[in-house]
Amino acid sequence: SAANIEEYYTQYFTAVDLVAAGKFNALYAQSKAGMGKSYQTTSYLNKQKVEYVLLAGNISDAYLYRFLCENNGKIVVVRDVSKLLQSQRCVDMLKSATETHGARVIRNLNYSKHSEDLPETLNFTGRFIFEFNTLPTDNQMREDIEALLSRGYYLNLTFSFEQICDI
């Protein structure tokens, strides 16, 4: 039943509450595909009346900067993380946005006319919930991705066979 399934996510919901309360700048939630992370995240945030925005798909660094400017102060739920983490510039922006000490200043290094309306720097005050199945294993980016993960709370959602059948 749905009530049973929500019980499996109790630890996850506690972590989401800590992000919503500003205790963490980022939550990294990993589980197998099809376990309900996306559904549970959005339904829980809606039930708690927490404002959030979704960020998913193939995202350029210029678009990421614009998105963060336009949604500063909100919780950003990030799906399809692996595409985002393949861009060095995107990872660098996310590291700045999730910094744990001092101001979280992101610099706009995109000089196209499409970003003329954006500030050169953004003092980011939002927080992130990253949902993913696996992380990219590109050795070149590994240290940067580990640095990003160190700036938040990492939770690997594992379920028993019986729980997976229930879900």
C-alpha positions as CSV (number, residue, x, y, z in Angstrom):
1,S,0.0,0.0,0.0
2,A,1.0,3.6,-0.4
3,A,1.4,4.0,3.4
4,N,3.8,1.2,3.5
5,I,5.9,2.6,0.7
6,E,6.1,6.0,2.4
7,E,7.5,4.2,5.4
8,Y,10.4,3.0,3.3
9,Y,11.3,6.6,2.6
10,T,11.2,7.9,6.2
11,Q,15.0,8.5,6.3
12,Y,14.8,10.2,2.9
13,F,11.9,12.5,4.0
14,T,13.9,13.5,7.1
15,A,16.8,14.5,4.8
16,V,14.5,16.5,2.6
17,D,13.2,18.3,5.7
18,L,16.8,19.2,6.6
19,V,17.4,20.6,3.2
20,A,14.1,22.6,3.3
21,A,15.1,23.9,6.7
22,G,18.5,25.1,5.4
23,K,20.6,22.6,7.4
24,F,22.1,21.3,4.2
25,N,22.7,23.0,0.8
26,A,22.3,19.7,-1.0
27,L,20.9,16.3,-0.7
28,Y,22.2,13.5,-3.1
29,A,19.7,10.7,-3.3
30,Q,20.7,7.5,-5.2
31,S,18.7,4.4,-5.8
32,K,17.9,1.9,-8.5
33,A,15.7,3.1,-11.3
34,G,12.0,2.7,-10.8
35,M,12.0,2.9,-7.0
36,G,9.9,6.1,-6.8
37,K,12.5,8.8,-5.9
38,S,10.9,11.3,-8.3
39,Y,7.4,10.7,-7.2
40,Q,8.2,10.5,-3.5
41,T,10.2,13.8,-3.7
42,T,7.6,15.9,-5.4
43,S,4.7,14.5,-3.5
44,Y,6.4,15.0,-0.2
45,L,7.5,18.6,-1.1
46,N,4.0,19.4,-2.2
47,K,2.5,17.9,1.0
48,Q,4.9,20.0,3.1
49,K,4.1,23.0,1.0
50,V,7.8,23.6,0.1
51,E,8.4,25.7,-3.0
52,Y,10.7,23.9,-5.5
53,V,11.5,23.9,-9.2
54,L,12.6,21.0,-11.4
55,L,15.8,20.9,-13.4
56,A,16.2,18.1,-15.8
57,G,17.5,17.2,-19.3
58,N,20.5,18.1,-21.3
59,I,21.6,21.5,-19.7
60,S,24.3,23.8,-21.0
61,D,26.3,25.8,-18.5
62,A,24.7,29.1,-19.8
63,Y,21.2,27.7,-19.2
64,L,22.2,26.4,-15.7
65,Y,23.4,29.9,-14.8
66,R,20.2,31.5,-16.0
67,F,18.1,28.9,-14.3
68,L,19.9,29.5,-11.0
69,C,19.5,33.2,-11.3
70,E,15.8,32.9,-12.1
71,N,15.2,30.5,-9.2
72,N,17.5,31.8,-6.5
73,G,16.2,31.0,-3.0
74,K,14.2,28.0,-4.1
75,I,14.9,24.3,-3.7
76,V,16.0,22.9,-7.1
77,V,15.2,19.3,-7.6
78,V,17.7,18.0,-10.2
79,R,16.9,14.9,-12.2
80,D,19.0,13.2,-14.9
81,V,22.1,14.3,-13.0
82,S,24.6,12.3,-15.1
83,K,24.2,14.7,-18.1
84,L,24.7,17.7,-15.9
85,L,27.8,16.2,-14.3
86,Q,29.5,15.7,-17.6
87,S,30.2,19.4,-18.0
88,Q,33.1,20.8,-16.1
89,R,31.6,24.2,-16.1
90,C,28.3,23.0,-14.7
91,V,30.0,21.0,-12.0
92,D,32.1,24.1,-11.0
93,M,28.9,26.2,-10.8
94,L,27.2,23.5,-8.7
95,K,30.2,23.4,-6.4
96,S,30.0,27.1,-5.9
97,A,26.3,27.0,-5.4
98,T,26.6,24.3,-2.7
99,E,29.6,25.7,-0.9
100,T,29.4,25.1,2.9
101,H,31.4,28.1,4.2
102,G,30.7,31.7,3.4
103,A,28.8,33.1,0.5
104,R,27.9,30.8,-2.4
105,V,29.0,33.0,-5.3
106,I,28.6,31.8,-8.8
107,R,30.3,33.7,-11.7
108,N,28.8,34.0,-15.1
109,L,31.6,33.2,-17.5
110,N,29.3,33.1,-20.6
111,Y,29.7,36.2,-22.6
112,S,27.0,35.5,-25.2
113,K,24.4,38.1,-26.0
114,H,21.8,35.6,-24.6
115,S,23.1,36.3,-21.1
116,E,23.6,40.1,-21.2
117,D,20.6,40.5,-18.9
118,L,22.1,38.4,-16.2
119,P,24.4,39.6,-13.4
120,E,28.1,38.8,-13.6
121,T,27.9,37.2,-10.2
122,L,25.1,35.5,-8.3
123,N,25.0,35.0,-4.5
124,F,23.0,31.8,-4.5
125,T,20.7,31.1,-1.6
126,G,18.8,28.1,-2.8
127,R,19.3,24.5,-2.1
128,F,19.4,21.3,-4.1
129,I,17.9,17.8,-4.1
130,F,19.8,15.6,-6.6
131,E,18.1,12.4,-7.7
132,F,20.1,9.8,-9.6
133,N,20.5,6.1,-10.3
134,T,24.3,6.2,-11.0
135,L,27.0,8.8,-11.2
136,P,29.3,9.3,-14.2
137,T,32.4,7.2,-13.9
138,D,34.6,9.5,-16.0
139,N,38.0,9.5,-14.1
140,Q,38.7,13.0,-15.3
141,M,35.7,14.4,-13.4
142,R,35.8,12.1,-10.4
143,E,37.6,14.5,-8.0
144,D,35.2,17.3,-8.9
145,I,32.2,15.1,-8.5
146,E,33.5,13.9,-5.1
147,A,34.0,17.5,-4.1
148,L,30.4,18.3,-5.1
149,L,29.1,15.3,-3.1
150,S,31.1,16.4,-0.1
151,R,29.1,19.7,0.1
152,G,25.9,17.9,1.0
153,Y,24.2,14.9,2.5
154,Y,24.5,11.7,0.5
155,L,21.8,9.0,0.9
156,N,21.9,5.7,-0.9
157,L,18.3,4.4,-0.8
158,T,18.5,0.6,-0.7
159,F,15.5,-1.7,-0.5
160,S,15.0,-5.3,0.3
161,F,13.6,-7.7,-2.3
162,E,10.2,-7.6,-0.5
163,Q,10.2,-3.8,-0.5
164,I,11.1,-3.6,-4.1
165,C,8.1,-5.9,-4.9
166,D,5.9,-3.7,-2.8
167,I,7.1,-0.5,-4.5
